[in-house]
Amino acid sequence: MEVESIPPQALEKIEQISSADLVVGILADLDREGIARLWDDLQDLPGSPRIAVLQNDKGAGPASPNPETAETGGLPFLVSWPFFRPDLTGAPMSSLFGAYQAVFAGGEKLGARACCVVASKLENAAPRWVSQLAQPLLEGEFDLILPRYARHKFEGLLNSSIISPLSRCLYGKRILNPMGPDLGVSQRLFRKMLSAGRNAPNNGIHALVSLASAASCANLQVYEIHLGARIYPPTDWANISSLIAQVLGPVFLEMERNAVCWQRVRGSGPVPANGEPVSVTQDTGNVDISRMVESFQLGNRDLQEIWSLVLPPATLFELRKLSRLPLEQFRMPDELWVRIIFDFALAHRLRTISRDHLLKSMTPLYLAWVASYAHDLETAGPTASEQRIERLSAAYESSKSYLVSRWRWPDRFNP
């Protein structure tokens, strides 16, 4: 994706500011009071860095600087422009990726040493969490600061079941949320992302997807901080196929781009983290296991023609057996799920069928995994979800040889 241009009015305001040590992009829907709290938090940063705040304006009209905010009385520089307007684009994830590039472009224009992005409202947020994103960057120790959100067991499952364990398996760093979305980035890394987008504007580089892998492959320093739980919109399980396609398409493209890097990686290790886990409210969420299993069974009947182009015969056989299990016995083995993800990533690379069609056909398989996960946690204790995801992550790592073999010899390797 090409870097989104900065509107003239906002560019004029940025040029008035002329320079900043830190740029903070606000994508979350914060009111004036929320921005004031954020600014108070940033005042605790050592060395009194010069800070510019770029606030998202989601209106459809022309962008304009906020006339009520100026560098007086300790208030921040504030520039407002509509760099994130998912309601107008029809492609929320693509718009979100572009928003990060826009924040980085503002940081480059101002010569900032670091950029931070605030994209979430948090439940019981850790104290000074925004300044914790920025401080390790300004002190020059780290290049990418990522969140450790407190987990509700049925939220963020696309990350927990695919994005995080796949990233860990590929790049060898145990990062819980490689796509943030709340994060901090050093000048070295955000310039790298901007340069990659400009030099190859049509190669599908997305800042939010590429940050963790770019940092890992370049041996840059990654750090995590404990935050509160993200406040997610309710998951529409009946209409999740578009989200799966929007998220996994860029993830699989990034995987293809970095194949030389990740095929050399063996095993994984933790990344340093700061702070203590934040407690969350009692998790009372639930999912309709029966409907998810029915969706999988329907997919197993109707999508055989597509799945047979993607999955080896042994996997198709296991899925047929799984579809015949009684509801109370329904479990998808981790090794089966991991091989499915690897096979779909390969099919995406080979363009076996239309990529959008391919990724949407994963939906019944994903719902099957969620149903199995929900079964496992029905009577489990409060830490069971973290233990369950750790077992899944270990399965990704132990199956990496399968991925490497299929990736290198797609026509010859057919288990």
C-alpha positions, 0 to 999 in steps of 0.5 A: 500500500502506498503511504497515504498523503497528508492533507495540505491543512494538516501538513501546514500545521506540521510544518509550523511545529517543525520538529518533534522527538516523539509523535503520538498517533491517536486512532482510538475514539478519545474525547478531549478529556481522554487526550488530556489524560494521555498528555498528562501521562506523557509529561512523565517522560524523562528529558522533557521530549518535544511531543506532537499528537496526531489525532484521527479526524473521522469526518468526511469533510476537509481536514483542518487543524484544531484551532483550540489547541496550541503549545500553550500552558503545557498542552501538546501540539495537535494536528487532526486529519482523516487518515483513518476512515473505515466507514468510507472505504468499505475496507476497514483493515486496509484503511487501518494499515494505511493509518499507521503509515500516515502516522509514520509519515508524520513522524518522518516529516517532523524528524521524530526519534519515535512514533507511538500509536494509541488504537484501543480503549482499555479496561483497567489500563496499566498506569502510564501505559502510553509513556511506557510505549514511548520511553524505551524508544526514546532511551534508544534501547528498543525498536518495537514496543508491543502490548501484552493485553490481559485476555478474555478467553473468547476475544482476540482468538484470530490472533491467539489461534493463528497470528501470534503462534504463526509469528512465533513459529516463523521468526522465533520470538514469543510475541503475544500481539505481533500486530499490536494494535497499540505500539511504539516504533523507533525511527530506525524501524518506521523509516524502514517501513516507509522506505519499503512501501515507497520502493515497492508500492504494489507488493502488499506491505502493510505497516501493522502486519510487517512491523514484528517480522521486519524487526525480527528479520533485521535483529532489532530489539523487541519489547512488550508491556503489560496493558489492560484488556482491550475492549473489543466490539462483539464478534459476529461469528455468523459473518466473520469470513470477510475479517478472516480474509482481510487479516490473513491475506496480508499475513500470508503475503508477509510470510511469502516475502520473508521466506528466506528469513524464517526458514533459517529460524529454529525454536523460539525464545521470550522477549523482555517485558515490563510491568505486571499483568493487569487484572480483568473483570470476570470473564462470562463470555460464551460461544454457541458451540453447536452452531459452530460445529454445524457450520463446520459440518456444512462446510465439510459437505459443500467445500470439498472441491475447494479444500481438496485443492489445498489440503492433502488427502490425509488432512481431508480424511481427518476432517471427515472423521471430525465431522462425524463426531458427536457434539460432546466429543468434538475436538480438533487436534492442534497438529491438524489445525496447524497443518491446515494453516500451513497448507492454506498459507502455501495455497495462498502463495501458489494462487491455487484459487482466487485468494479471497475465495481461498481465505473465506473458505477457511471460515468453517475450519476456524469455527471448528477450532473455536468450538474445540477451544470452547469445549476445552475451557468449559470447566477449566480454571482462570488460567486455562486459556493461556495454557491452552494457547501455549500448547497450541503455540508449541504445536506450531513450532513442532510442526515447522518441518512440515511447513518448510518441506511443503514450502520448498517442494510443493509438488513433491511433498504430499503427506 
